[in-house]
Amino acid sequence: MKQAILLLILCAAVTVQADDPERASREREREREQHNWILERQLNYQVEGVPTSRLIIGTREIDIYPHGEMFERNHMVGVTR
């Protein structure tokens, strides 16, 4: 009898800790949509100022700064002349 109660408590604890993968996916998507990459680049001293133009290729958004550096999210993807 004690073993059955212990097993039920264990099952309940595992169920409570289970995570909903769909909810986690929705939260990541919402965070990605609301993330301000321009501000993060400025705070990390990667760039100064704001981008002068943005290139959109499919789902990619590439910010181009006055000195020619090109960033996608927080990654430098190239330099123009």
ROKE-384092 format. One record per residue: residue in one letter; x, y, z of N, C-alpha, C in turn. Coordinates in steps of 0.2 Angstrom, whole numbers, padded with zeros to 4 digits, always signed. Layout:
BEGIN
AXYZXYZXYZ...
This chain:
BEGIN
M+0004-0006+0000+0000+0000+0000+0004+0006+0000K+0010+0006+0004+0014+0012+0004+0018+0013-0002Q+0019+0008-0006+0023+0008-0012+0018+0011-0017A+0012+0009-0017+0007+0012-0022+0006+0020-0021I+0006+0022-0015+0005+0029-0013+0011+0033-0015L+0017+0030-0014+0023+0033-0016+0024+0033-0024L+0021+0028-0027+0021+0028-0034+0017+0034-0037L+0011+0034-0034+0006+0040-0036+0009+0047-0035I+0012+0048-0030+0015+0054-0028+0021+0056-0033L+0025+0051-0035+0030+0051-0040+0027+0053-0047C+0022+0050-0049+0019+0051-0055+0016+0058-0055A+0013+0060-0050+0010+0067-0050+0016+0072-0050A+0022+0071-0047+0027+0076-0047+0030+0076-0054V+0031+0071-0057+0033+0071-0064+0029+0074-0069T+0022+0073-0068+0017+0076-0072+0017+0084-0071V+0018+0086-0065+0018+0093-0064+0024+0097-0067Q+0030+0093-0067+0036+0096-0070+0036+0096-0078A+0031+0092-0081+0031+0092-0088+0030+0099-0091D+0033+0100-0097+0033+0106-0100+0029+0105-0107D+0025+0110-0109+0022+0110-0115+0026+0113-0120P+0028+0109-0125+0033+0111-0130+0030+0116-0135E+0023+0116-0136+0020+0121-0140+0020+0128-0137R+0019+0128-0130+0019+0134-0127+0026+0137-0127A+0031+0133-0126+0038+0135-0126+0040+0138-0133S+0037+0135-0138+0039+0137-0145+0035+0144-0146R+0029+0145-0144+0026+0151-0145+0029+0157-0141E+0032+0155-0135+0035+0160-0131+0042+0162-0135R+0045+0157-0138+0052+0159-0141+0050+0163-0147E+0045+0162-0151+0043+0166-0157+0041+0173-0155R+0037+0174-0149+0035+0180-0147+0041+0184-0145E+0046+0181-0142+0052+0184-0139+0056+0187-0145R+0056+0182-0150+0060+0184-0157+0057+0190-0160E+0050+0190-0160+0047+0196-0164+0048+0202-0160Q+0048+0202-0153+0049+0208-0150+0056+0210-0148H+0061+0206-0150+0068+0208-0149+0070+0214-0153N+0074+0218-0149+0076+0224-0153+0084+0223-0154W+0085+0221-0160+0092+0219-0162+0096+0225-0162I+0093+0231-0165+0097+0237-0166+0100+0240-0159L+0095+0240-0154+0097+0242-0147+0102+0237-0144E+0101+0231-0145+0106+0226-0142+0113+0227-0145R+0114+0228-0152+0120+0230-0155+0123+0236-0152Q+0119+0241-0151+0122+0248-0148+0124+0247-0141L+0121+0243-0137+0123+0242-0130+0129+0237-0130N+0130+0233-0135+0136+0229-0135+0142+0232-0138Y+0141+0239-0140+0146+0243-0143+0149+0239-0150Q+0144+0236-0153+0146+0233-0160+0146+0239-0165V+0141+0243-0164+0140+0249-0169+0138+0255-0165E+0138+0261-0169+0136+0267-0166+0131+0270-0171G+0125+0272-0168+0120+0275-0172+0115+0270-0174V+0111+0272-0179+0106+0267-0182+0107+0265-0189P+0104+0260-0191+0106+0258-0198+0102+0263-0203T+0106+0264-0209+0103+0268-0214+0098+0265-0219S+0099+0258-0219+0094+0254-0223+0094+0247-0221R+0089+0244-0224+0087+0237-0222+0086+0233-0228L+0089+0227-0229+0088+0223-0234+0084+0217-0232I+0079+0216-0235+0074+0210-0233+0074+0205-0239I+0077+0199-0237+0077+0194-0242+0074+0188-0239G+0068+0186-0241+0064+0181-0238+0062+0183-0231T+0065+0179-0226+0063+0180-0219+0069+0183-0216R+0075+0184-0220+0081+0188-0217+0080+0195-0217E+0082+0198-0212+0082+0206-0212+0089+0208-0210I+0092+0211-0215+0099+0213-0214+0099+0221-0214D+0102+0223-0208+0103+0230-0207+0110+0233-0209I+0110+0238-0213+0116+0241-0216+0117+0248-0213Y+0123+0248-0210+0125+0255-0206+0129+0259-0211P+0129+0266-0209+0133+0271-0213+0140+0269-0215H+0144+0266-0210+0151+0264-0212+0151+0257-0216G+0146+0254-0218+0146+0248-0222+0145+0242-0219E+0145+0241-0212+0144+0235-0209+0137+0232-0210M+0136+0226-0211+0129+0223-0212+0128+0218-0207F+0123+0218-0203+0121+0214-0198+0114+0210-0199E+0114+0204-0197+0108+0200-0197+0107+0198-0190R+0102+0200-0187+0101+0199-0179+0107+0202-0176N+0111+0198-0173+0117+0200-0169+0123+0198-0172H+0123+0196-0178+0128+0193-0182+0130+0197-0188M+0137+0199-0188+0139+0202-0194+0139+0198-0200V+0136+0200-0206+0136+0196-0211+0140+0198-0217G+0143+0204-0216+0147+0207-0222+0148+0214-0221V+0152+0217-0226+0154+0224-0226+0153+0226-0233T+0150+0232-0234+0150+0235-0241+0154+0241-0241R+0156+0243-0247+0161+0248-0248+0157+0255-0248
